[in-house]
Amino acid sequence: MHNIDPALFERTMALLREFNPSAIFSTHLPPAVGRLDEFLDTARRVPSTAPFVGPDQAALEHLLSQFEPEPAR
């Protein structure tokens, strides 16, 4: 959402507000039942936040190694 056209995004939000759904189900947020305004306000803030930067390969391998069971003694 950090590379979107702001005007197009706002038009999409306006269409969603006009549709006025009683529930919104998205892939990245919990269901928003009866919370349209809160959902749209949250979505509207996303483009101006810092993008998520995941761990590099070394950090990922270290993280995953923490989940490995200890060898049997």
N, CA, C and O atoms as a Tripos MOL2 file, in Angstrom:
@<TRIPOS>MOLECULE
protein
  292   291    73     0     0
PROTEIN
NO_CHARGES

@<TRIPOS>ATOM
      1 N           0.8090   -1.1990    0.0000 N.3       1 MET1
      2 CA          0.0000    0.0000    0.0000 C.3       1 MET1
      3 C           0.8490    1.2580    0.0000 C.2       1 MET1
      4 O           0.3140    2.3660   -0.0070 O.2       1 MET1
      5 N           2.1530    1.1020    0.0080 N.am      2 HIS2
      6 CA          3.0130    2.2810    0.0340 C.3       2 HIS2
      7 C           3.2930    2.8290   -1.3560 C.2       2 HIS2
      8 O           3.8920    3.8970   -1.4870 O.2       2 HIS2
      9 N           2.8720    2.1200   -2.3930 N.am      3 ASN3
     10 CA          3.1280    2.5550   -3.7670 C.3       3 ASN3
     11 C           1.8330    2.8250   -4.5220 C.2       3 ASN3
     12 O           1.7860    2.6670   -5.7420 O.2       3 ASN3
     13 N           0.7970    3.2240   -3.8220 N.am      4 ILE4
     14 CA         -0.4930    3.4180   -4.4650 C.3       4 ILE4
     15 C          -0.6970    4.8610   -4.8890 C.2       4 ILE4
     16 O          -0.0360    5.7690   -4.3840 O.2       4 ILE4
     17 N          -1.6070    5.0620   -5.8090 N.am      5 ASP5
     18 CA         -2.0100    6.3960   -6.2360 C.3       5 ASP5
     19 C          -2.9760    6.9290   -5.1720 C.2       5 ASP5
     20 O          -4.0640    6.3780   -5.0110 O.2       5 ASP5
     21 N          -2.6040    7.9830   -4.4470 N.am      6 PRO6
     22 CA         -3.4550    8.4830   -3.3540 C.3       6 PRO6
     23 C          -4.8720    8.8590   -3.8020 C.2       6 PRO6
     24 O          -5.8340    8.6050   -3.0770 O.2       6 PRO6
     25 N          -5.0070    9.4570   -4.9810 N.am      7 ALA7
     26 CA         -6.3330    9.8630   -5.4540 C.3       7 ALA7
     27 C          -7.1980    8.6370   -5.7500 C.2       7 ALA7
     28 O          -8.3770    8.6110   -5.3970 O.2       7 ALA7
     29 N          -6.6270    7.6390   -6.3830 N.am      8 LEU8
     30 CA         -7.3650    6.4110   -6.6730 C.3       8 LEU8
     31 C          -7.7580    5.7010   -5.3780 C.2       8 LEU8
     32 O          -8.8640    5.1740   -5.2590 O.2       8 LEU8
     33 N          -6.8460    5.6930   -4.4190 N.am      9 PHE9
     34 CA         -7.1280    5.0730   -3.1240 C.3       9 PHE9
     35 C          -8.3020    5.7680   -2.4440 C.2       9 PHE9
     36 O          -9.1940    5.1050   -1.9150 O.2       9 PHE9
     37 N          -8.3060    7.0920   -2.4560 N.am     10 GLU10
     38 CA         -9.4070    7.8460   -1.8290 C.3      10 GLU10
     39 C         -10.7260    7.5830   -2.5390 C.2      10 GLU10
     40 O         -11.7670    7.4870   -1.8880 O.2      10 GLU10
     41 N         -10.7010    7.4660   -3.8710 N.am     11 ARG11
     42 CA        -11.9390    7.1540   -4.5930 C.3      11 ARG11
     43 C         -12.4520    5.7700   -4.2070 C.2      11 ARG11
     44 O         -13.6580    5.5670   -4.0620 O.2      11 ARG11
     45 N         -11.5440    4.8320   -4.0440 N.am     12 THR12
     46 CA        -11.9300    3.4850   -3.6340 C.3      12 THR12
     47 C         -12.5450    3.5090   -2.2420 C.2      12 THR12
     48 O         -13.5540    2.8510   -1.9890 O.2      12 THR12
     49 N         -11.9340    4.2670   -1.3460 N.am     13 MET13
     50 CA        -12.4720    4.3870    0.0150 C.3      13 MET13
     51 C         -13.8650    5.0220   -0.0100 C.2      13 MET13
     52 O         -14.7480    4.6110    0.7430 O.2      13 MET13
     53 N         -14.0590    6.0120   -0.8650 N.am     14 ALA14
     54 CA        -15.3610    6.6750   -0.9660 C.3      14 ALA14
     55 C         -16.4210    5.6930   -1.4680 C.2      14 ALA14
     56 O         -17.5480    5.6930   -0.9740 O.2      14 ALA14
     57 N         -16.0670    4.8620   -2.4420 N.am     15 LEU15
     58 CA        -17.0120    3.8580   -2.9440 C.3      15 LEU15
     59 C         -17.3820    2.8610   -1.8520 C.2      15 LEU15
     60 O         -18.5430    2.4750   -1.7180 O.2      15 LEU15
     61 N         -16.4020    2.4560   -1.0870 N.am     16 LEU16
     62 CA        -16.6620    1.5280   -0.0010 C.3      16 LEU16
     63 C         -17.5670    2.1680    1.0510 C.2      16 LEU16
     64 O         -18.4650    1.5170    1.5860 O.2      16 LEU16
     65 N         -17.3260    3.4320    1.3380 N.am     17 ARG17
     66 CA        -18.1700    4.1380    2.3160 C.3      17 ARG17
     67 C         -19.6030    4.2460    1.7930 C.2      17 ARG17
     68 O         -20.5520    4.0740    2.5580 O.2      17 ARG17
     69 N         -19.7710    4.5300    0.4910 N.am     18 GLU18
     70 CA        -21.1100    4.6010   -0.1020 C.3      18 GLU18
     71 C         -21.8260    3.2530   -0.0270 C.2      18 GLU18
     72 O         -23.0250    3.1980    0.2430 O.2      18 GLU18
     73 N         -21.0950    2.1810   -0.2630 N.am     19 PHE19
     74 CA        -21.6710    0.8410   -0.2060 C.3      19 PHE19
     75 C         -22.1400    0.5310    1.2180 C.2      19 PHE19
     76 O         -23.1300   -0.1730    1.4190 O.2      19 PHE19
     77 N         -21.4140    1.0670    2.1970 N.am     20 ASN20
     78 CA        -21.7710    0.9550    3.6150 C.3      20 ASN20
     79 C         -22.0270   -0.4920    4.0660 C.2      20 ASN20
     80 O         -23.1090   -0.8080    4.5620 O.2      20 ASN20
     81 N         -21.0290   -1.3620    3.8910 N.am     21 PRO21
     82 CA        -21.2310   -2.7530    4.3020 C.3      21 PRO21
     83 C         -21.3610   -2.8670    5.8170 C.2      21 PRO21
     84 O         -20.7980   -2.0630    6.5600 O.2      21 PRO21
     85 N         -22.1020   -3.8650    6.2650 N.am     22 SER22
     86 CA        -22.2480   -4.0840    7.7060 C.3      22 SER22
     87 C         -21.0440   -4.8290    8.2650 C.2      22 SER22
     88 O         -20.8070   -4.8130    9.4740 O.2      22 SER22
     89 N         -20.2760   -5.4870    7.3850 N.am     23 ALA23
     90 CA        -19.0780   -6.2140    7.8080 C.3      23 ALA23
     91 C         -18.0490   -6.1730    6.6860 C.2      23 ALA23
     92 O         -18.3980   -6.2030    5.5060 O.2      23 ALA23
     93 N         -16.7670   -6.1020    7.0710 N.am     24 ILE24
     94 CA        -15.6630   -6.1550    6.1120 C.3      24 ILE24
     95 C         -14.7370   -7.2820    6.5450 C.2      24 ILE24
     96 O         -14.3430   -7.3730    7.7070 O.2      24 ILE24
     97 N         -14.4020   -8.1300    5.5950 N.am     25 PHE25
     98 CA        -13.4850   -9.2310    5.8510 C.3      25 PHE25
     99 C         -12.2780   -9.0390    4.9450 C.2      25 PHE25
    100 O         -12.4090   -9.0670    3.7220 O.2      25 PHE25
    101 N         -11.1190   -8.8470    5.5300 N.am     26 SER26
    102 CA         -9.9110   -8.6280    4.7500 C.3      26 SER26
    103 C          -8.9160   -9.7450    5.0380 C.2      26 SER26
    104 O          -9.1190  -10.5660    5.9320 O.2      26 SER26
    105 N          -7.8490   -9.7580    4.2700 N.am     27 THR27
    106 CA         -6.8400  -10.8010    4.4630 C.3      27 THR27
    107 C          -5.8170  -10.4450    5.5280 C.2      27 THR27
    108 O          -5.1050  -11.3260    6.0090 O.2      27 THR27
    109 N          -5.7240   -9.1690    5.9130 N.am     28 HIS28
    110 CA         -4.6720   -8.7670    6.8410 C.3      28 HIS28
    111 C          -5.1720   -8.1610    8.1500 C.2      28 HIS28
    112 O          -4.3760   -7.8060    9.0190 O.2      28 HIS28
    113 N          -6.4690   -8.0450    8.2850 N.am     29 LEU29
    114 CA         -7.0320   -7.4680    9.5080 C.3      29 LEU29
    115 C          -8.1560   -8.3600   10.0100 C.2      29 LEU29
    116 O          -8.7250   -9.1340    9.2410 O.2      29 LEU29
    117 N          -8.4770   -8.2600   11.2810 N.am     30 PRO30
    118 CA         -9.6120   -9.0440   11.7840 C.3      30 PRO30
    119 C         -10.9190   -8.5410   11.1640 C.2      30 PRO30
    120 O         -10.9580   -7.4270   10.6420 O.2      30 PRO30
    121 N         -11.9720   -9.3310   11.2110 N.am     31 PRO31
    122 CA        -13.2620   -8.8760   10.6710 C.3      31 PRO31
    123 C         -13.6810   -7.5570   11.3160 C.2      31 PRO31
    124 O         -13.5090   -7.3470   12.5170 O.2      31 PRO31
    125 N         -14.2240   -6.6910   10.5000 N.am     32 ALA32
    126 CA        -14.7250   -5.4000   10.9860 C.3      32 ALA32
    127 C         -16.2370   -5.4200   10.8500 C.2      32 ALA32
    128 O         -16.7790   -5.0390    9.8130 O.2      32 ALA32
    129 N         -16.9030   -5.8580   11.8800 N.am     33 VAL33
    130 CA        -18.3630   -5.9390   11.8740 C.3      33 VAL33
    131 C         -18.9120   -4.6940   12.5610 C.2      33 VAL33
    132 O         -18.6690   -4.4680   13.7460 O.2      33 VAL33
    133 N         -19.6530   -3.8880   11.8030 N.am     34 GLY34
    134 CA        -20.2000   -2.6520   12.3560 C.3      34 GLY34
    135 C         -19.1320   -1.6190   12.6650 C.2      34 GLY34
    136 O         -19.3450   -0.7430   13.5030 O.2      34 GLY34
    137 N         -17.9900   -1.7060   12.0040 N.am     35 ARG35
    138 CA        -16.8710   -0.8020   12.3100 C.3      35 ARG35
    139 C         -16.2940   -0.1890   11.0360 C.2      35 ARG35
    140 O         -15.0780   -0.0370   10.9140 O.2      35 ARG35
    141 N         -17.1540    0.1600   10.0960 N.am     36 LEU36
    142 CA        -16.7100    0.6900    8.8100 C.3      36 LEU36
    143 C         -15.8130    1.9120    8.9720 C.2      36 LEU36
    144 O         -14.7370    1.9670    8.3780 O.2      36 LEU36
    145 N         -16.2360    2.8840    9.7630 N.am     37 ASP37
    146 CA        -15.4420    4.1080    9.9180 C.3      37 ASP37
    147 C         -14.0560    3.8080   10.4710 C.2      37 ASP37
    148 O         -13.0590    4.3440    9.9870 O.2      37 ASP37
    149 N         -13.9950    2.9530   11.4830 N.am     38 GLU38
    150 CA        -12.7010    2.5910   12.0730 C.3      38 GLU38
    151 C         -11.8230    1.8670   11.0520 C.2      38 GLU38
    152 O         -10.6250    2.1350   10.9590 O.2      38 GLU38
    153 N         -12.4170    0.9540   10.2880 N.am     39 PHE39
    154 CA        -11.6740    0.2260    9.2660 C.3      39 PHE39
    155 C         -11.1030    1.1860    8.2250 C.2      39 PHE39
    156 O          -9.9220    1.1100    7.8860 O.2      39 PHE39
    157 N         -11.9440    2.0890    7.7190 N.am     40 LEU40
    158 CA        -11.4880    3.0300    6.6950 C.3      40 LEU40
    159 C         -10.4280    3.9810    7.2430 C.2      40 LEU40
    160 O          -9.4700    4.2980    6.5380 O.2      40 LEU40
    161 N         -10.5740    4.4330    8.4610 N.am     41 ASP41
    162 CA         -9.5640    5.3030    9.0720 C.3      41 ASP41
    163 C          -8.2240    4.5790    9.1930 C.2      41 ASP41
    164 O          -7.1730    5.1630    8.9310 O.2      41 ASP41
    165 N          -8.2650    3.3140    9.5870 N.am     42 THR42
    166 CA         -7.0320    2.5260    9.6980 C.3      42 THR42
    167 C          -6.4010    2.3400    8.3290 C.2      42 THR42
    168 O          -5.1970    2.5450    8.1690 O.2      42 THR42
    169 N          -7.1940    1.9560    7.3450 N.am     43 ALA43
    170 CA         -6.6760    1.7450    5.9910 C.3      43 ALA43
    171 C          -6.1060    3.0380    5.4190 C.2      43 ALA43
    172 O          -5.0960    3.0120    4.7160 O.2      43 ALA43
    173 N          -6.7360    4.1520    5.7100 N.am     44 ARG44
    174 CA         -6.2790    5.4470    5.1880 C.3      44 ARG44
    175 C          -4.8990    5.8330    5.7460 C.2      44 ARG44
    176 O          -4.1460    6.5430    5.0810 O.2      44 ARG44
    177 N          -4.5660    5.3780    6.9440 N.am     45 ARG45
    178 CA         -3.2710    5.7150    7.5550 C.3      45 ARG45
    179 C          -2.1190    4.8610    7.0190 C.2      45 ARG45
    180 O          -0.9600    5.2680    7.1010 O.2      45 ARG45
    181 N          -2.4230    3.6960    6.4800 N.am     46 VAL46
    182 CA         -1.3690    2.7560    6.0890 C.3      46 VAL46
    183 C          -0.3500    3.3340    5.1030 C.2      46 VAL46
    184 O           0.8480    3.1680    5.3330 O.2      46 VAL46
    185 N          -0.7570    4.0040    4.0170 N.am     47 PRO47
    186 CA          0.2490    4.4840    3.0600 C.3      47 PRO47
    187 C           1.2860    5.4490    3.6490 C.2      47 PRO47
    188 O           2.3820    5.5760    3.1040 O.2      47 PRO47
    189 N           0.9580    6.1200    4.7380 N.am     48 SER48
    190 CA          1.8980    7.0870    5.3180 C.3      48 SER48
    191 C           2.7760    6.4780    6.4150 C.2      48 SER48
    192 O           3.6150    7.1760    6.9830 O.2      48 SER48
    193 N           2.6000    5.2020    6.7180 N.am     49 THR49
    194 CA          3.4340    4.5540    7.7280 C.3      49 THR49
    195 C           4.6960    3.9880    7.0890 C.2      49 THR49
    196 O           4.7700    3.8380    5.8700 O.2      49 THR49
    197 N           5.6700    3.6820    7.9040 N.am     50 ALA50
    198 CA          6.9110    3.0840    7.3990 C.3      50 ALA50
    199 C           6.6280    1.6530    6.9390 C.2      50 ALA50
    200 O           5.9540    0.9010    7.6430 O.2      50 ALA50
    201 N           7.1350    1.2720    5.7710 N.am     51 PRO51
    202 CA          6.9150   -0.1000    5.3020 C.3      51 PRO51
    203 C           7.6030   -1.1170    6.2120 C.2      51 PRO51
    204 O           8.6430   -0.8310    6.8060 O.2      51 PRO51
    205 N           7.0140   -2.2950    6.3120 N.am     52 PHE52
    206 CA          7.6120   -3.3700    7.0810 C.3      52 PHE52
    207 C           8.8400   -3.8870    6.3300 C.2      52 PHE52
    208 O           8.7930   -4.1120    5.1210 O.2      52 PHE52
    209 N           9.9250   -4.0670    7.0580 N.am     53 VAL53
    210 CA         11.1310   -4.6640    6.4940 C.3      53 VAL53
    211 C          11.4190   -5.9080    7.3240 C.2      53 VAL53
    212 O          11.7410   -5.8230    8.5090 O.2      53 VAL53
    213 N          11.2980   -7.0520    6.6860 N.am     54 GLY54
    214 CA         11.4960   -8.3100    7.3860 C.3      54 GLY54
    215 C          12.9670   -8.5920    7.6480 C.2      54 GLY54
    216 O          13.8350   -7.8400    7.2060 O.2      54 GLY54
    217 N          13.2460   -9.6640    8.3600 N.am     55 PRO55
    218 CA         14.6280  -10.0160    8.6800 C.3      55 PRO55
    219 C          15.3820  -10.4750    7.4350 C.2      55 PRO55
    220 O          14.7860  -10.9890    6.4890 O.2      55 PRO55
    221 N          16.7210  -10.2790    7.4490 N.am     56 ASP56
    222 CA         17.5270  -10.8110    6.3570 C.3      56 ASP56
    223 C          17.7050  -12.3120    6.5820 C.2      56 ASP56
    224 O          17.2110  -12.8470    7.5740 O.2      56 ASP56
    225 N          18.4010  -12.9950    5.6790 N.am     57 GLN57
    226 CA         18.5200  -14.4460    5.7530 C.3      57 GLN57
    227 C          19.1870  -14.9060    7.0510 C.2      57 GLN57
    228 O          18.7340  -15.8660    7.6730 O.2      57 GLN57
    229 N          20.2510  -14.2280    7.4560 N.am     58 ALA58
    230 CA         20.9540  -14.6260    8.6780 C.3      58 ALA58
    231 C          20.0420  -14.4830    9.9040 C.2      58 ALA58
    232 O          20.0100  -15.3660   10.7610 O.2      58 ALA58
    233 N          19.3130  -13.3860    9.9840 N.am     59 ALA59
    234 CA         18.4120  -13.1750   11.1120 C.3      59 ALA59
    235 C          17.2730  -14.1960   11.0930 C.2      59 ALA59
    236 O          16.8500  -14.6840   12.1420 O.2      59 ALA59
    237 N          16.7850  -14.5120    9.9050 N.am     60 LEU60
    238 CA         15.7240  -15.5070    9.7940 C.3      60 LEU60
    239 C          16.2160  -16.8830   10.2400 C.2      60 LEU60
    240 O          15.5180  -17.5870   10.9700 O.2      60 LEU60
    241 N          17.4000  -17.2600    9.8080 N.am     61 GLU61
    242 CA         17.9510  -18.5570   10.2080 C.3      61 GLU61
    243 C          18.1590  -18.6200   11.7240 C.2      61 GLU61
    244 O          17.8910  -19.6460   12.3490 O.2      61 GLU61
    245 N          18.6340  -17.5250   12.3070 N.am     62 HIS62
    246 CA         18.8160  -17.4840   13.7580 C.3      62 HIS62
    247 C          17.4640  -17.6290   14.4600 C.2      62 HIS62
    248 O          17.3390  -18.3870   15.4210 O.2      62 HIS62
    249 N          16.4740  -16.9140   13.9860 N.am     63 LEU63
    250 CA         15.1420  -17.0010   14.5680 C.3      63 LEU63
    251 C          14.6050  -18.4270   14.4800 C.2      63 LEU63
    252 O          14.0850  -18.9620   15.4600 O.2      63 LEU63
    253 N          14.7310  -19.0330   13.3180 N.am     64 LEU64
    254 CA         14.2310  -20.3940   13.1380 C.3      64 LEU64
    255 C          14.9920  -21.3990   13.9910 C.2      64 LEU64
    256 O          14.4170  -22.3970   14.4250 O.2      64 LEU64
    257 N          16.2700  -21.1550   14.2360 N.am     65 SER65
    258 CA         17.0490  -22.0860   15.0480 C.3      65 SER65
    259 C          16.5450  -22.1180   16.4940 C.2      65 SER65
    260 O          16.7680  -23.0960   17.2080 O.2      65 SER65
    261 N          15.8750  -21.0640   16.9200 N.am     66 GLN66
    262 CA         15.3270  -21.0040   18.2720 C.3      66 GLN66
    263 C          14.1550  -21.9670   18.4500 C.2      66 GLN66
    264 O          13.7790  -22.2790   19.5800 O.2      66 GLN66
    265 N          13.5800  -22.4350   17.3570 N.am     67 PHE67
    266 CA         12.4320  -23.3240   17.4020 C.3      67 PHE67
    267 C          12.8060  -24.7960   17.2660 C.2      67 PHE67
    268 O          11.9460  -25.6690   17.3870 O.2      67 PHE67
    269 N          14.0730  -25.0720   17.0180 N.am     68 GLU68
    270 CA         14.5000  -26.4570   16.8560 C.3      68 GLU68
    271 C          14.5850  -27.1420   18.2050 C.2      68 GLU68
    272 O          15.0710  -26.5440   19.1650 O.2      68 GLU68
    273 N          14.1280  -28.3740   18.3040 N.am     69 PRO69
    274 CA         14.2250  -29.0840   19.5970 C.3      69 PRO69
    275 C          15.6780  -29.3730   19.9510 C.2      69 PRO69
    276 O          16.5240  -29.5400   19.0720 O.2      69 PRO69
    277 N          15.9460  -29.4290   21.2270 N.am     70 GLU70
    278 CA         17.2970  -29.7590   21.6750 C.3      70 GLU70
    279 C          17.5540  -31.2360   21.4170 C.2      70 GLU70
    280 O          16.6360  -32.0520   21.4920 O.2      70 GLU70
    281 N          18.8000  -31.5800   21.1130 N.am     71 PRO71
    282 CA         19.1090  -32.9910   20.8610 C.3      71 PRO71
    283 C          18.8440  -33.8320   22.1200 C.2      71 PRO71
    284 O          19.0210  -33.3640   23.2440 O.2      71 PRO71
    285 N          18.4230  -35.0660   21.9050 N.am     72 ALA72
    286 CA         18.1890  -35.9840   23.0270 C.3      72 ALA72
    287 C          19.4960  -36.2960   23.7160 C.2      72 ALA72
    288 O          20.5320  -36.3850   23.0590 O.2      72 ALA72
    289 N          19.4730  -36.4640   25.0180 N.am     73 ARG73
    290 CA         20.6960  -36.7560   25.7670 C.3      73 ARG73
    291 C          20.7720  -38.1870   26.0980 C.2      73 ARG73
    292 O          21.7340  -38.6250   26.7280 O.2      73 ARG73
@<TRIPOS>BOND
     1     1     2 1
     2     2     3 1
     3     3     4 2
     4     3     5 am
     5     5     6 1
     6     6     7 1
     7     7     8 2
     8     7     9 am
     9     9    10 1
    10    10    11 1
    11    11    12 2
    12    11    13 am
    13    13    14 1
    14    14    15 1
    15    15    16 2
    16    15    17 am
    17    17    18 1
    18    18    19 1
    19    19    20 2
    20    19    21 am
    21    21    22 1
    22    22    23 1
    23    23    24 2
    24    23    25 am
    25    25    26 1
    26    26    27 1
    27    27    28 2
    28    27    29 am
    29    29    30 1
    30    30    31 1
    31    31    32 2
    32    31    33 am
    33    33    34 1
    34    34    35 1
    35    35    36 2
    36    35    37 am
    37    37    38 1
    38    38    39 1
    39    39    40 2
    40    39    41 am
    41    41    42 1
    42    42    43 1
    43    43    44 2
    44    43    45 am
    45    45    46 1
    46    46    47 1
    47    47    48 2
    48    47    49 am
    49    49    50 1
    50    50    51 1
    51    51    52 2
    52    51    53 am
    53    53    54 1
    54    54    55 1
    55    55    56 2
    56    55    57 am
    57    57    58 1
    58    58    59 1
    59    59    60 2
    60    59    61 am
    61    61    62 1
    62    62    63 1
    63    63    64 2
    64    63    65 am
    65    65    66 1
    66    66    67 1
    67    67    68 2
    68    67    69 am
    69    69    70 1
    70    70    71 1
    71    71    72 2
    72    71    73 am
    73    73    74 1
    74    74    75 1
    75    75    76 2
    76    75    77 am
    77    77    78 1
    78    78    79 1
    79    79    80 2
    80    79    81 am
    81    81    82 1
    82    82    83 1
    83    83    84 2
    84    83    85 am
    85    85    86 1
    86    86    87 1
    87    87    88 2
    88    87    89 am
    89    89    90 1
    90    90    91 1
    91    91    92 2
    92    91    93 am
    93    93    94 1
    94    94    95 1
    95    95    96 2
    96    95    97 am
    97    97    98 1
    98    98    99 1
    99    99   100 2
   100    99   101 am
   101   101   102 1
   102   102   103 1
   103   103   104 2
   104   103   105 am
   105   105   106 1
   106   106   107 1
   107   107   108 2
   108   107   109 am
   109   109   110 1
   110   110   111 1
   111   111   112 2
   112   111   113 am
   113   113   114 1
   114   114   115 1
   115   115   116 2
   116   115   117 am
   117   117   118 1
   118   118   119 1
   119   119   120 2
   120   119   121 am
   121   121   122 1
   122   122   123 1
   123   123   124 2
   124   123   125 am
   125   125   126 1
   126   126   127 1
   127   127   128 2
   128   127   129 am
   129   129   130 1
   130   130   131 1
   131   131   132 2
   132   131   133 am
   133   133   134 1
   134   134   135 1
   135   135   136 2
   136   135   137 am
   137   137   138 1
   138   138   139 1
   139   139   140 2
   140   139   141 am
   141   141   142 1
   142   142   143 1
   143   143   144 2
   144   143   145 am
   145   145   146 1
   146   146   147 1
   147   147   148 2
   148   147   149 am
   149   149   150 1
   150   150   151 1
   151   151   152 2
   152   151   153 am
   153   153   154 1
   154   154   155 1
   155   155   156 2
   156   155   157 am
   157   157   158 1
   158   158   159 1
   159   159   160 2
   160   159   161 am
   161   161   162 1
   162   162   163 1
   163   163   164 2
   164   163   165 am
   165   165   166 1
   166   166   167 1
   167   167   168 2
   168   167   169 am
   169   169   170 1
   170   170   171 1
   171   171   172 2
   172   171   173 am
   173   173   174 1
   174   174   175 1
   175   175   176 2
   176   175   177 am
   177   177   178 1
   178   178   179 1
   179   179   180 2
   180   179   181 am
   181   181   182 1
   182   182   183 1
   183   183   184 2
   184   183   185 am
   185   185   186 1
   186   186   187 1
   187   187   188 2
   188   187   189 am
   189   189   190 1
   190   190   191 1
   191   191   192 2
   192   191   193 am
   193   193   194 1
   194   194   195 1
   195   195   196 2
   196   195   197 am
   197   197   198 1
   198   198   199 1
   199   199   200 2
   200   199   201 am
   201   201   202 1
   202   202   203 1
   203   203   204 2
   204   203   205 am
   205   205   206 1
   206   206   207 1
   207   207   208 2
   208   207   209 am
   209   209   210 1
   210   210   211 1
   211   211   212 2
   212   211   213 am
   213   213   214 1
   214   214   215 1
   215   215   216 2
   216   215   217 am
   217   217   218 1
   218   218   219 1
   219   219   220 2
   220   219   221 am
   221   221   222 1
   222   222   223 1
   223   223   224 2
   224   223   225 am
   225   225   226 1
   226   226   227 1
   227   227   228 2
   228   227   229 am
   229   229   230 1
   230   230   231 1
   231   231   232 2
   232   231   233 am
   233   233   234 1
   234   234   235 1
   235   235   236 2
   236   235   237 am
   237   237   238 1
   238   238   239 1
   239   239   240 2
   240   239   241 am
   241   241   242 1
   242   242   243 1
   243   243   244 2
   244   243   245 am
   245   245   246 1
   246   246   247 1
   247   247   248 2
   248   247   249 am
   249   249   250 1
   250   250   251 1
   251   251   252 2
   252   251   253 am
   253   253   254 1
   254   254   255 1
   255   255   256 2
   256   255   257 am
   257   257   258 1
   258   258   259 1
   259   259   260 2
   260   259   261 am
   261   261   262 1
   262   262   263 1
   263   263   264 2
   264   263   265 am
   265   265   266 1
   266   266   267 1
   267   267   268 2
   268   267   269 am
   269   269   270 1
   270   270   271 1
   271   271   272 2
   272   271   273 am
   273   273   274 1
   274   274   275 1
   275   275   276 2
   276   275   277 am
   277   277   278 1
   278   278   279 1
   279   279   280 2
   280   279   281 am
   281   281   282 1
   282   282   283 1
   283   283   284 2
   284   283   285 am
   285   285   286 1
   286   286   287 1
   287   287   288 2
   288   287   289 am
   289   289   290 1
   290   290   291 1
   291   291   292 2
@<TRIPOS>SUBSTRUCTURE
     1 MET1         2 RESIDUE 1 A MET
     2 HIS2         6 RESIDUE 1 A HIS
     3 ASN3        10 RESIDUE 1 A ASN
     4 ILE4        14 RESIDUE 1 A ILE
     5 ASP5        18 RESIDUE 1 A ASP
     6 PRO6        22 RESIDUE 1 A PRO
     7 ALA7        26 RESIDUE 1 A ALA
     8 LEU8        30 RESIDUE 1 A LEU
     9 PHE9        34 RESIDUE 1 A PHE
    10 GLU10       38 RESIDUE 1 A GLU
    11 ARG11       42 RESIDUE 1 A ARG
    12 THR12       46 RESIDUE 1 A THR
    13 MET13       50 RESIDUE 1 A MET
    14 ALA14       54 RESIDUE 1 A ALA
    15 LEU15       58 RESIDUE 1 A LEU
    16 LEU16       62 RESIDUE 1 A LEU
    17 ARG17       66 RESIDUE 1 A ARG
    18 GLU18       70 RESIDUE 1 A GLU
    19 PHE19       74 RESIDUE 1 A PHE
    20 ASN20       78 RESIDUE 1 A ASN
    21 PRO21       82 RESIDUE 1 A PRO
    22 SER22       86 RESIDUE 1 A SER
    23 ALA23       90 RESIDUE 1 A ALA
    24 ILE24       94 RESIDUE 1 A ILE
    25 PHE25       98 RESIDUE 1 A PHE
    26 SER26      102 RESIDUE 1 A SER
    27 THR27      106 RESIDUE 1 A THR
    28 HIS28      110 RESIDUE 1 A HIS
    29 LEU29      114 RESIDUE 1 A LEU
    30 PRO30      118 RESIDUE 1 A PRO
    31 PRO31      122 RESIDUE 1 A PRO
    32 ALA32      126 RESIDUE 1 A ALA
    33 VAL33      130 RESIDUE 1 A VAL
    34 GLY34      134 RESIDUE 1 A GLY
    35 ARG35      138 RESIDUE 1 A ARG
    36 LEU36      142 RESIDUE 1 A LEU
    37 ASP37      146 RESIDUE 1 A ASP
    38 GLU38      150 RESIDUE 1 A GLU
    39 PHE39      154 RESIDUE 1 A PHE
    40 LEU40      158 RESIDUE 1 A LEU
    41 ASP41      162 RESIDUE 1 A ASP
    42 THR42      166 RESIDUE 1 A THR
    43 ALA43      170 RESIDUE 1 A ALA
    44 ARG44      174 RESIDUE 1 A ARG
    45 ARG45      178 RESIDUE 1 A ARG
    46 VAL46      182 RESIDUE 1 A VAL
    47 PRO47      186 RESIDUE 1 A PRO
    48 SER48      190 RESIDUE 1 A SER
    49 THR49      194 RESIDUE 1 A THR
    50 ALA50      198 RESIDUE 1 A ALA
    51 PRO51      202 RESIDUE 1 A PRO
    52 PHE52      206 RESIDUE 1 A PHE
    53 VAL53      210 RESIDUE 1 A VAL
    54 GLY54      214 RESIDUE 1 A GLY
    55 PRO55      218 RESIDUE 1 A PRO
    56 ASP56      222 RESIDUE 1 A ASP
    57 GLN57      226 RESIDUE 1 A GLN
    58 ALA58      230 RESIDUE 1 A ALA
    59 ALA59      234 RESIDUE 1 A ALA
    60 LEU60      238 RESIDUE 1 A LEU
    61 GLU61      242 RESIDUE 1 A GLU
    62 HIS62      246 RESIDUE 1 A HIS
    63 LEU63      250 RESIDUE 1 A LEU
    64 LEU64      254 RESIDUE 1 A LEU
    65 SER65      258 RESIDUE 1 A SER
    66 GLN66      262 RESIDUE 1 A GLN
    67 PHE67      266 RESIDUE 1 A PHE
    68 GLU68      270 RESIDUE 1 A GLU
    69 PRO69      274 RESIDUE 1 A PRO
    70 GLU70      278 RESIDUE 1 A GLU
    71 PRO71      282 RESIDUE 1 A PRO
    72 ALA72      286 RESIDUE 1 A ALA
    73 ARG73      290 RESIDUE 1 A ARG
